[in-house]
Amino acid sequence: MKTILSWRRHHYLARAGIFLIAVALIAGMVGCGGDGGEPEYTPMIAAGGDHTVGLKDNGTVVALGDNGHGQCNVGIWTDITKVAAGAYHTVGLKTNGTVVAVGDNDGGQRDVDSWTDITQVAAGEEHTVGLKSNGTVVAVGWNDDGQRDVGNWTGITWVASGYFHTVGVKSDGTVVAVGDNYTGQCDVGIWTDITRVAAGYGHTVGLKSNGTVTAVGDNYDGQCNVGGWTDITQVAAGTYHTVGLKSNGTVVAVGWNDDGQCDIDGWTDITQVAAGDYHTVGLKSDGTVVAVGEGYYGQCNTGSWTDITKVAAGRYHTVGLEIADTVVAVGWNDDGQCDTGNWTGIDQVAAGAYHTVGRKPNGTVVAVGYNDDGQCDVGNWTDIEQVAAGRWHTVGLETDGTVVAVGDNSDGQCDVGDWAYINQVAAGAYHTLGLDVDHTVVAVGYNYDGQCDTGNWTGITQVAAGRYHTVGLKTNGTVVAVGDNDDGQCDVGSWTDITKVAAGELHTVGLKSNGTVVAVGDSGYGQCNVGGWTDITWIAAGRYHTVGLKTDGTVVAAGPEIELAKWDLII
């Protein structure tokens, strides 16, 4: 018997796959130009694991989000009529019926070069499906669960790909499915009058001709609770949530909402929806795009802030210290990490993954947010001069140069009891740094990537800690870095005239003496797009975003909301 991992999961611990998969507009995607044959392209969106894809009305494609496998490298694509997004790959259908693909190819899911006469594409975790003009279906990629066994399908008008299963709508309104059926996601044999289908991790959704919706499969998070939906014109399925577009341009959603992927109540004028791993995307009638869920928590919504003196960035939230010594915060607040409205007399802030810390001038400390590991248990701290916040731990520098720490200590990141003569602290995901008065650096905690290998550093004036990397600013304005460099976050060797450094999960930011900013590392969500910033006095870096404090007390940000707001799929 095949061993199946528990469906009860938490996304902090493991990512479960995804997909959706691109849901195309119901209207035909290509037509003849009215002036004599120029192809017309209908804008559409697709949502993958942690990336979003947009098709423009000139046949080009844009993409935003995780690009660890090159799944966002679509900049050179032209003549595209449809797009689909899998877990770590992206697929494009060209006007001539051929197919292109970028991203991960471990399962052969990109081996589509020989395909012809394709009219629709769908992308799963590690497989890709193509619907041919004659109603047959082709598939490439992983087939351990039989998700590619579509060779005998005929009369198909629509296809969708889930994590390990593939679904097809037949011309008579019935549905076929192959692949993993552990939770009954392939039990569609009795469906009739179906016009479109969508497939998630372990569930399948069918849109009926009368605008109602049916669903089968895993319903642990309520993703199949679509029985009351009416007037639906399109459906999309994420990993554990389901989205429906209504005829009036509004959107409904059910299922897992820990990341806010179902928070679509205010959406209007939507013409298409797509559902990714833990996010939902909507295309508006004016060609702009909206999104909610992982990566899109409002952490960049700092445009109205004024009179800010310091900023801090958590994983998905941003904190601002006001001139009045009060604190504002935006972004994800499921754990209460933004509940700082009643704080007063604060002179310093720090942001961890899901918690926020504030220091008072009398040396005491307050904290709000996720506290399962005790990272907010700072109520008895006194004589604190500086605070730092890691993923699950909090660090305090005392006025005598010693250090205290609370929270998760599974990797020894809180083992700072013997530190002395420290004048600055920083906290990464699972490691802690201390800058000694002699400008050397000490480090404890997780060191698999060498992020604690700072023993030979000298002449350091400031340290910053990312997820698995460490950054040091030298007295001469140059920068050094150690640790994970898979995304180039340690490529700081050429930097000069730097006055402050900040480290996000996979990127590094430097503030120059002239008030401009440089950044290296992962920029899939636009977090390194800081090239135009000026008059910056302070910087902070989160998981997918970067924040800059300007001399006038306003705040700028780079990240997913900012980048997505630039999209206009209608040229």
Buried (B, 14 or more C-beta within 10 A) or exposed (E): EEEEEEBEBEBEEEBBBBBBBBBBBBEEBBEEEEEEEEBBBBBBBBBBBBBBBBBBBBBBBBBBBBBBBBBBEBEEBEBBBBBBBBBBBBBBBBBEBBBBBBBBBEBBBBEBEEBEBBBBBBBBBBBBBBBBEEBBBBBBBBBEBBBBEBEEBEBBBBBBBBBBBBBBBBEEBBBBBBBBBBBBBBEBEEBEBBBBBBBBBBBBBBBBEEBBBBBBBBBBBBBBEBEEBEBBBBBBBBBBBBBBBBEEBBBBBBBBBBBBBBBBEEBEBBBBBBBBBBBBBBBBEEBBBBBBBBBBBBBBBBEEBEBBBBBBBBBBBBBBBBEEBBBBBBBBBBBBBBBBEEBEBBEBBBBBBBBBBBBBEEBBBBBBBBBEBBBBEBEEBEBBBBBBBBBBBBBBBBEEBBBBBBBBBEBBBBEBEEBEBBBBBBBBBBBBBBBBEEBBBBBBBBBEBBBBBBEEBEBBBBBBBBBBBBBBBBEEBBBBBBBBBEBBBBEBEEBEBBBBBBBBBBBBBBBBEEBBBBBBBBBBBBBBBBEEBEBBBBBBBBBBBBBBBBEEBBBBBBBBBBBBEEBBBBE
